[in-house]
Structures are given as structure tokens and as C-alpha cells.
């Protein structure tokens, strides 16, 4: 089955009532996705094609291991964004750790090795 048709089915499933929910985000196993394609296997390029077609329909497919999650893009746009100042805090901490690590390496390199009393 063409990626366009598979994406349309995945979009339609979003509106189907199952597990006591009238509609909404859901998971589909890789095996079920393969069955929808009508093939025996599915490769990354096919998944990417389905992903692209779903995005055109306003949905996102996320690989979560043994299955895929399908959600509307507008849900993702509501996620909070990490402020630049917080990212900078982590960058500064990372740089400090790197500097400390370099100092330790230099100290180890400058220490004279003790001669063995047997040499």
C-alpha cells in the first residue's frame, strides 16, 4: 500500500473509538503497521515516507521501540520550550567539568613516578 494511503488510515484511526476513548493519540505496533502496508517487512525509508505524508495531514509518528505513537502536531506545539538561560547553565556546567578534567590530567602528567625500592 502506498505511504499516502497508510498515512490516511493512521489519521483515520485517530478519530476511531477504542479502549473507551472517543478519539485521540494512540499506539500501533510495528507488526500492525507492516500489515497496513501489505508487505512482509518495512524499512526506514518506507517509515520516513509515511512520516512525511502524516506530517502533511497534521500528525506525527514517533518510533517508541516495539510500536509507534501517533499524535496531532498541534499537541506538540503546546509543549513548553526550554529557555535559552537554562541551556546556557548546562553549557557552563559542562565547560567547568571539562576544565577540571583537563587540570586533573595535567597534574597526573606532572607528578614524578616513584622509583621502586627494588630497581
C-alpha positions in Angstrom: 0.0 0.0 0.0 1.3 3.5 -0.8 2.5 5.7 2.1 -0.2 8.2 1.3 -2.9 5.5 1.9 -1.2 4.2 5.1 -0.9 7.8 6.4 -4.6 8.4 5.7 -5.5 5.2 7.6 -3.3 6.2 10.6 -5.1 9.6 10.5 -8.5 8.0 10.4 -7.6 5.7 13.4 -7.1 8.9 15.4 -10.8 9.5 15.2 -11.9 5.9 15.9 -13.4 5.0 19.3 -11.4 2.3 21.0 -10.3 1.5 24.6 -13.2 3.7 25.9 -11.8 6.8 24.3 -13.8 8.6 21.6 -10.6 9.7 19.8 -7.0 10.8 20.4 -3.4 9.8 20.5 -2.7 6.1 20.2 0.0 3.4 19.6 0.2 1.0 16.8 2.6 -2.0 16.8 5.2 -2.3 14.1 3.6 -5.6 13.1 0.2 -3.9 12.6 1.9 -1.1 10.6 3.6 -3.6 8.4 0.2 -5.3 7.9 -1.3 -2.0 6.8 1.4 -1.6 4.2 0.6 -5.1 2.8 4.2 -6.1 2.9 6.2 -8.6 4.9 8.7 -6.1 6.3 9.1 -2.3 6.5 12.3 -0.4 6.2 13.4 3.1 7.4 12.7 4.7 4.0 9.2 3.5 4.0 8.6 4.7 7.5 10.1 8.1 6.6 7.7 8.3 3.6 4.7 7.5 5.9 6.0 10.1 8.4 6.3 12.7 5.7 2.7 12.0 4.5 1.4 12.1 8.0 3.0 15.4 8.7 1.2 16.8 5.6 -2.0 15.7 7.3 -1.1 17.4 10.6 0.1 14.3 12.5 3.3 13.0 13.9 4.5 9.4 14.1 7.1 8.6 16.8 9.1 5.4 17.0 8.9 4.2 20.6 10.5 0.8 20.3 8.1 -2.1 19.5 5.4 0.3 18.4 4.7 3.8 17.1 2.8 6.7 18.7 0.5 8.8 16.6 -0.4 12.3 17.8 -1.6 15.5 16.3 1.1 18.1 15.6 -0.9 20.8 17.4 -0.4 18.9 20.6 3.4 19.2 20.2 3.2 22.9 19.6 1.7 23.3 23.1 4.8 21.8 24.8 6.8 24.2 26.9 10.1 25.3 25.4 13.3 25.3 27.3 14.6 28.9 27.8 18.0 29.9 26.5 19.2 30.7 30.0 18.7 27.2 31.2 20.5 25.7 28.2 23.4 28.1 29.0 23.5 26.9 32.6 24.1 23.4 31.3 26.7 24.5 28.8 28.6 26.4 31.6 28.5 23.3 33.9 29.8 21.1 31.1 32.6 23.5 30.3 33.5 23.6 34.0 33.7 19.8 34.2 35.9 19.7 31.1 38.3 22.3 32.6 38.5 20.3 35.9 39.1 17.2 34.0 42.0 18.8 32.0 43.5 20.1 35.2 43.5 16.6 36.7 45.1 15.1 33.6 47.9 17.8 33.7 48.5 17.1 37.4 48.9 13.4 36.8 51.3 14.2 33.9 53.5 16.4 36.1 53.8 14.0 39.0 57.1 12.2 39.2 56.8 8.5 39.3 58.3 6.9 42.4 61.1 4.6 41.8 60.6 1.2 43.1 62.9 0.3 46.0 63.8 -2.8 44.1 65.1 -1.0 41.0 
